[in-house]
Structures are given as C-alpha cells and as structure tokens.
Amino acid sequence: MSILARIRAHGGDVVRAEWRFTLRPGRMTPAAIAWVRAHLLEVQCEVWPDFDTWNERAAVREFDGGQPRAEAERAAYGEILGC
C-alpha cells in the first residue's frame, strides 16, 4: 500500500497546490503525523512525481543563478509545466 493510500485510509489527505503541500490529517494519530513529517520527501514524490526535478531546478536557480528562493521556485515550476 502506498503512503498516500495509508494516509487516506485514516481519513487524511495530502493536497498539492503548485509545489506546496498540505497535510489534512483526518483521523491520523500524532505518531502517524510525525511519521509523515519524517518522511516528507517520500510523500511529496508520491503525490507529485516531478517533485525531485522541480526541487533540483529550483536549487540550481537559487545557488548557481543567484535567484531568491521564492523566485527560483516559481521559475522552476514554470519549467516543469513547460511554460
């Protein structure tokens, strides 16, 4: 069973808006919520398979290109979407 399926089995969900993620915990226990937070990268990659690519492009724009992080994230998201 996938991580997202387990979250949903407990009435929770992970919602993605662009590159941002929100956990709606539903009936998840505090221990389950802590586990999700500890494995956030895995959750993000499952919810949005392009997350790693986006994150890498944003980091390159930030560190090599000198862009502020917020600007780098927006630009990388546009690249991923092909805009």
C-alpha positions in Angstrom: 0.0 0.0 0.0 1.3 3.4 -0.9 2.0 6.1 1.7 -0.8 8.2 0.3 -3.3 5.3 0.4 -2.4 4.8 4.0 -3.0 8.4 4.8 -6.3 8.3 3.0 -7.3 5.1 4.8 -7.2 7.1 8.0 -9.4 9.9 6.6 -6.4 12.2 5.8 -5.1 13.5 2.6 -2.2 15.4 1.1 -3.2 18.3 -1.1 -0.8 19.9 -3.6 -1.1 23.4 -4.8 1.6 24.1 -7.3 4.8 23.0 -5.5 3.3 23.4 -2.0 1.8 20.5 0.0 -0.7 20.5 2.9 -1.4 17.5 5.1 -5.0 17.2 6.1 -4.7 14.7 9.0 -8.3 13.5 9.3 -8.2 10.7 12.0 -4.4 10.2 11.8 -2.7 9.7 15.2 0.0 12.1 16.4 2.5 9.3 15.8 1.3 8.8 12.2 1.5 12.6 11.6 5.1 12.6 12.9 6.0 9.7 10.6 4.6 11.6 7.6 6.6 14.6 8.6 9.8 12.5 9.0 9.2 11.0 5.5 8.0 14.2 3.8 10.2 13.9 0.8 8.8 10.4 0.0 5.3 11.7 0.4 6.0 14.7 -1.8 7.5 12.5 -4.5 4.5 10.1 -4.4 2.0 13.0 -4.6 3.9 14.8 -7.4 6.4 12.6 -9.3 8.1 15.7 -10.7 8.9 17.0 -7.2 12.6 15.9 -7.2 13.1 17.5 -10.7 11.4 20.7 -9.6 13.4 20.9 -6.3 16.7 20.4 -8.2 15.9 23.1 -10.8 14.9 25.5 -8.0 18.1 24.8 -6.1 20.3 25.4 -9.3 18.5 28.7 -9.9 19.0 29.7 -6.3 22.6 28.7 -5.7 24.1 28.9 -9.2 21.8 31.6 -10.6 21.6 33.8 -7.5 17.8 34.0 -7.5 15.9 34.4 -4.3 14.4 31.0 -3.3 10.8 32.1 -3.9 11.6 33.4 -7.4 13.6 30.2 -8.1 10.7 28.0 -7.1 8.2 29.9 -9.3 10.6 29.7 -12.3 11.4 26.1 -11.8 7.6 25.3 -11.6 7.1 27.1 -14.9 9.9 25.0 -16.4 8.3 21.7 -15.2 5.0 22.8 -16.7 6.6 23.8 -19.9 5.5 27.4 -19.6 
